[in-house]
Amino acid sequence: MALPKKKGQTMTTGDDDNDDDDDDDNLFDDNIMEQLLENLESEMKLIIDEMETIHEEVTRQAVDHINDNDVILTYSSSNLLLSFFEHAHDNGCSFEVIVAESAPHFNGHKTAKQLAKKGIQTNLVQDSAIFAVMSRVNKVFVSAHAIMATGGLVAQTGALMIAHAAKAHSVPVFAVAAQYKLTPLYPIDSNTYNELLSPETIFRLEEGDVEENIEAIVPAYDYVPPKLVSLILTNIEGYTPENIYRAFNELFGRNNKLHLE
């Protein structure tokens, strides 16, 4: 039997209590989401600020590694490397750059033109002449597509040939790359983290060619093992391949349990 309600008395039910709990939960969720968005915005701002200054931090090291009368060999095209050479030139260093034309895309042509426009003495050579000219080279500078956990490099095709030629002539190889190029991966072979370009990049079938007897393999990148790399220049500092674990621990943090010693 239902009890009569007295005058001025309000009745509450279990449904009202549930509504209050739902409101509290929604308010709690809103506060969490607001805090997450604030943290995300703050972290994104830090990343943007770092990206805007990262090239400057790399290029300012140019005067420490390029000297007067140096003969430098490079290849392909890299905005970071161009800025690196320009910074050394603008600070009074007089040096020569030999640029390999970097087939099949011939990006070296673009690099040679831009260096010459900046007043840097530049020579453009065929890729097949790299070993021949290496005897008069003091240093090799290349850009990296990625820096592996081993201290080896993933770089545009041609880097491995250049590194072997430099090793044969006892010429140091410097890799220039921002810290975000570090990747905690271990390459198994040169094909592990690679991609194949279209065969038409280097070869086109003509009338009368027997297609099934022709195989064209066009890798986009080379893996350069750490034994062929002298120094890796990042926006933080320079690392030898043996000490690159320090850069990984600084970037990924010990809290992530990435220990590469």
C-alpha positions as a Python dict, from the first residue, in 0.01 Angstrom:
ca = {
    (1, 'M'): (0, 0, 0),
    (2, 'A'): (139, 341, -96),
    (3, 'L'): (197, 591, 184),
    (4, 'P'): (29, 931, 153),
    (5, 'K'): (259, 1221, 76),
    (6, 'K'): (258, 1503, 331),
    (7, 'K'): (216, 1862, 224),
    (8, 'G'): (548, 2020, 114),
    (9, 'Q'): (723, 1685, 100),
    (10, 'T'): (886, 1574, -224),
    (11, 'M'): (941, 1216, -320),
    (12, 'T'): (1275, 1099, -463),
    (13, 'T'): (1328, 783, -656),
    (14, 'G'): (1623, 568, -753),
    (15, 'D'): (1607, 713, -1105),
    (16, 'D'): (1690, 1059, -971),
    (17, 'D'): (2000, 923, -797),
    (18, 'N'): (2112, 760, -1121),
    (19, 'D'): (2071, 1087, -1310),
    (20, 'D'): (2295, 1264, -1057),
    (21, 'D'): (2560, 992, -1096),
    (22, 'D'): (2547, 1023, -1473),
    (23, 'D'): (2593, 1400, -1451),
    (24, 'D'): (2897, 1353, -1226),
    (25, 'D'): (3045, 1098, -1467),
    (26, 'N'): (2991, 1328, -1765),
    (27, 'L'): (3152, 1618, -1579),
    (28, 'F'): (3447, 1394, -1487),
    (29, 'D'): (3485, 1280, -1849),
    (30, 'D'): (3469, 1639, -1972),
    (31, 'N'): (3744, 1743, -1732),
    (32, 'I'): (3966, 1456, -1845),
    (33, 'M'): (3908, 1536, -2212),
    (34, 'E'): (3982, 1905, -2153),
    (35, 'Q'): (4308, 1818, -1977),
    (36, 'L'): (4407, 1577, -2255),
    (37, 'L'): (4344, 1841, -2520),
    (38, 'E'): (4550, 2096, -2327),
    (39, 'N'): (4839, 1850, -2295),
    (40, 'L'): (4814, 1758, -2662),
    (41, 'E'): (4813, 2122, -2768),
    (42, 'S'): (5118, 2191, -2550),
    (43, 'E'): (5311, 1894, -2691),
    (44, 'M'): (5219, 1984, -3050),
    (45, 'K'): (5347, 2339, -2992),
    (46, 'L'): (5679, 2200, -2867),
    (47, 'I'): (5709, 1978, -3176),
    (48, 'I'): (5628, 2267, -3411),
    (49, 'D'): (5883, 2492, -3239),
    (50, 'E'): (6146, 2218, -3266),
    (51, 'M'): (6073, 2155, -3634),
    (52, 'E'): (6113, 2526, -3710),
    (53, 'T'): (6461, 2543, -3555),
    (54, 'I'): (6590, 2191, -3616),
    (55, 'H'): (6769, 2270, -3945),
    (56, 'E'): (6939, 2571, -3793),
    (57, 'E'): (7075, 2356, -3511),
    (58, 'V'): (7222, 2112, -3763),
    (59, 'T'): (7366, 2367, -4004),
    (60, 'R'): (7542, 2570, -3734),
    (61, 'Q'): (7777, 2271, -3692),
    (62, 'A'): (7904, 2316, -4048),
    (63, 'V'): (8189, 2545, -3944),
    (64, 'D'): (8316, 2272, -3708),
    (65, 'H'): (8341, 2010, -3980),
    (66, 'I'): (8422, 2201, -4301),
    (67, 'N'): (8761, 2369, -4332),
    (68, 'D'): (8928, 2592, -4587),
    (69, 'N'): (9045, 2411, -4901),
    (70, 'D'): (8839, 2101, -4825),
    (71, 'V'): (8725, 1896, -5122),
    (72, 'I'): (8385, 1748, -5036),
    (73, 'L'): (8186, 1485, -5224),
    (74, 'T'): (7810, 1461, -5200),
    (75, 'Y'): (7520, 1333, -5409),
    (76, 'S'): (7146, 1360, -5467),
    (77, 'S'): (6955, 1663, -5337),
    (78, 'S'): (6888, 1761, -4976),
    (79, 'N'): (6770, 2097, -4847),
    (80, 'L'): (6943, 2028, -4516),
    (81, 'L'): (7276, 1956, -4684),
    (82, 'L'): (7244, 2264, -4903),
    (83, 'S'): (7186, 2478, -4595),
    (84, 'F'): (7481, 2304, -4427),
    (85, 'F'): (7718, 2395, -4711),
    (86, 'E'): (7577, 2747, -4741),
    (87, 'H'): (7631, 2814, -4371),
    (88, 'A'): (7996, 2712, -4394),
    (89, 'H'): (8041, 2930, -4705),
    (90, 'D'): (7867, 3229, -4547),
    (91, 'N'): (8102, 3203, -4250),
    (92, 'G'): (8410, 3242, -4466),
    (93, 'C'): (8504, 2881, -4546),
    (94, 'S'): (8644, 2833, -4896),
    (95, 'F'): (8592, 2479, -5021),
    (96, 'E'): (8500, 2275, -5326),
    (97, 'V'): (8206, 2039, -5362),
    (98, 'I'): (8202, 1748, -5606),
    (99, 'V'): (7845, 1640, -5677),
    (100, 'A'): (7759, 1301, -5825),
    (101, 'E'): (7474, 1336, -6071),
    (102, 'S'): (7273, 1068, -5885),
    (103, 'A'): (7105, 863, -6156),
    (104, 'P'): (6833, 768, -6236),
    (105, 'H'): (6662, 1086, -6113),
    (106, 'F'): (6974, 1304, -6156),
    (107, 'N'): (6897, 1511, -5848),
    (108, 'G'): (7266, 1598, -5832),
    (109, 'H'): (7213, 1840, -6121),
    (110, 'K'): (6979, 2047, -5902),
    (111, 'T'): (7227, 2042, -5613),
    (112, 'A'): (7516, 2151, -5835),
    (113, 'K'): (7318, 2443, -5976),
    (114, 'Q'): (7209, 2566, -5633),
    (115, 'L'): (7560, 2543, -5487),
    (116, 'A'): (7709, 2726, -5782),
    (117, 'K'): (7444, 2997, -5751),
    (118, 'K'): (7558, 3051, -5390),
    (119, 'G'): (7915, 3105, -5508),
    (120, 'I'): (8050, 2767, -5394),
    (121, 'Q'): (8301, 2605, -5629),
    (122, 'T'): (8118, 2302, -5768),
    (123, 'N'): (8198, 2012, -5999),
    (124, 'L'): (7940, 1771, -6135),
    (125, 'V'): (8058, 1417, -6212),
    (126, 'Q'): (7903, 1097, -6338),
    (127, 'D'): (7823, 832, -6079),
    (128, 'S'): (8070, 595, -6249),
    (129, 'A'): (8351, 846, -6178),
    (130, 'I'): (8303, 850, -5801),
    (131, 'F'): (8579, 599, -5725),
    (132, 'A'): (8818, 780, -5959),
    (133, 'V'): (8770, 1124, -5800),
    (134, 'M'): (8765, 995, -5442),
    (135, 'S'): (9145, 1011, -5426),
    (136, 'R'): (9127, 1394, -5415),
    (137, 'V'): (8833, 1411, -5172),
    (138, 'N'): (8880, 1503, -4804),
    (139, 'K'): (8528, 1434, -4675),
    (140, 'V'): (8200, 1282, -4787),
    (141, 'F'): (7869, 1433, -4672),
    (142, 'V'): (7538, 1254, -4729),
    (143, 'S'): (7186, 1300, -4600),
    (144, 'A'): (6998, 1010, -4442),
    (145, 'H'): (6645, 892, -4499),
    (146, 'A'): (6664, 710, -4163),
    (147, 'I'): (6919, 631, -3894),
    (148, 'M'): (6884, 276, -3771),
    (149, 'A'): (6941, 145, -3419),
    (150, 'T'): (7268, -11, -3538),
    (151, 'G'): (7409, 328, -3633),
    (152, 'G'): (7373, 239, -4000),
    (153, 'L'): (7197, 459, -4253),
    (154, 'V'): (6910, 419, -4492),
    (155, 'A'): (6990, 663, -4772),
    (156, 'Q'): (6906, 712, -5137),
    (157, 'T'): (7047, 452, -5373),
    (158, 'G'): (7411, 527, -5444),
    (159, 'A'): (7512, 596, -5085),
    (160, 'L'): (7654, 247, -5036),
    (161, 'M'): (7875, 272, -5344),
    (162, 'I'): (8003, 611, -5226),
    (163, 'A'): (8069, 479, -4874),
    (164, 'H'): (8270, 183, -5007),
    (165, 'A'): (8476, 413, -5230),
    (166, 'A'): (8541, 642, -4933),
    (167, 'K'): (8645, 346, -4718),
    (168, 'A'): (8892, 230, -4984),
    (169, 'H'): (9053, 577, -4987),
    (170, 'S'): (9031, 630, -4606),
    (171, 'V'): (8795, 925, -4649),
    (172, 'P'): (8555, 995, -4359),
    (173, 'V'): (8181, 976, -4428),
    (174, 'F'): (7954, 1223, -4245),
    (175, 'A'): (7578, 1174, -4232),
    (176, 'V'): (7367, 1484, -4176),
    (177, 'A'): (7017, 1427, -4042),
    (178, 'A'): (6769, 1570, -3794),
    (179, 'Q'): (6704, 1372, -3477),
    (180, 'Y'): (6354, 1272, -3589),
    (181, 'K'): (6521, 1048, -3851),
    (182, 'L'): (6623, 809, -3571),
    (183, 'T'): (6429, 484, -3576),
    (184, 'P'): (6472, 201, -3321),
    (185, 'L'): (6465, -70, -3589),
    (186, 'Y'): (6731, -324, -3679),
    (187, 'P'): (6778, -392, -4052),
    (188, 'I'): (6814, -758, -4147),
    (189, 'D'): (6940, -681, -4496),
    (190, 'S'): (6925, -404, -4754),
    (191, 'N'): (6572, -503, -4857),
    (192, 'T'): (6410, -503, -4510),
    (193, 'Y'): (6312, -135, -4501),
    (194, 'N'): (6332, -60, -4869),
    (195, 'E'): (6099, -11, -5160),
    (196, 'L'): (6130, -95, -5525),
    (197, 'L'): (6076, 167, -5791),
    (198, 'S'): (5924, 105, -6131),
    (199, 'P'): (6161, -73, -6373),
    (200, 'E'): (6079, 201, -6624),
    (201, 'T'): (6285, 432, -6403),
    (202, 'I'): (6599, 286, -6562),
    (203, 'F'): (6480, 67, -6848),
    (204, 'R'): (6217, 72, -7121),
    (205, 'L'): (6130, -222, -7341),
    (206, 'E'): (6164, -165, -7711),
    (207, 'E'): (6022, -350, -8004),
    (208, 'G'): (6173, -695, -8028),
    (209, 'D'): (6279, -717, -7661),
    (210, 'V'): (6193, -1042, -7489),
    (211, 'E'): (6031, -927, -7167),
    (212, 'E'): (6048, -1259, -6980),
    (213, 'N'): (6427, -1267, -7010),
    (214, 'I'): (6482, -921, -6860),
    (215, 'E'): (6456, -838, -6491),
    (216, 'A'): (6507, -481, -6370),
    (217, 'I'): (6546, -428, -5994),
    (218, 'V'): (6540, -64, -5885),
    (219, 'P'): (6569, -16, -5506),
    (220, 'A'): (6489, 331, -5378),
    (221, 'Y'): (6738, 316, -5090),
    (222, 'D'): (7069, 169, -4980),
    (223, 'Y'): (7154, 45, -4633),
    (224, 'V'): (7496, 176, -4532),
    (225, 'P'): (7635, -33, -4241),
    (226, 'P'): (7781, 151, -3942),
    (227, 'K'): (8136, 40, -4020),
    (228, 'L'): (8128, 269, -4326),
    (229, 'V'): (8001, 575, -4136),
    (230, 'S'): (8240, 803, -3946),
    (231, 'L'): (8004, 1051, -3778),
    (232, 'I'): (7632, 1123, -3765),
    (233, 'L'): (7548, 1492, -3722),
    (234, 'T'): (7206, 1563, -3568),
    (235, 'N'): (7045, 1877, -3430),
    (236, 'I'): (7161, 1774, -3081),
    (237, 'E'): (7525, 1685, -3146),
    (238, 'G'): (7747, 1450, -3344),
    (239, 'Y'): (7748, 1077, -3269),
    (240, 'T'): (7967, 794, -3383),
    (241, 'P'): (7768, 484, -3486),
    (242, 'E'): (7895, 310, -3171),
    (243, 'N'): (7751, 586, -2950),
    (244, 'I'): (7424, 643, -3134),
    (245, 'Y'): (7239, 465, -2850),
    (246, 'R'): (7278, 788, -2651),
    (247, 'A'): (7067, 974, -2907),
    (248, 'F'): (6803, 700, -2899),
    (249, 'N'): (6781, 706, -2520),
    (250, 'E'): (6752, 1083, -2522),
    (251, 'L'): (6482, 1083, -2790),
    (252, 'F'): (6268, 793, -2672),
    (253, 'G'): (6350, 817, -2301),
    (254, 'R'): (6433, 555, -2045),
    (255, 'N'): (6072, 555, -1929),
    (256, 'N'): (5992, 382, -2257),
    (257, 'K'): (6241, 111, -2166),
    (258, 'L'): (6437, 155, -2486),
    (259, 'H'): (6791, 66, -2378),
    (260, 'L'): (7038, 28, -2659),
    (261, 'E'): (7366, 12, -2466),
}
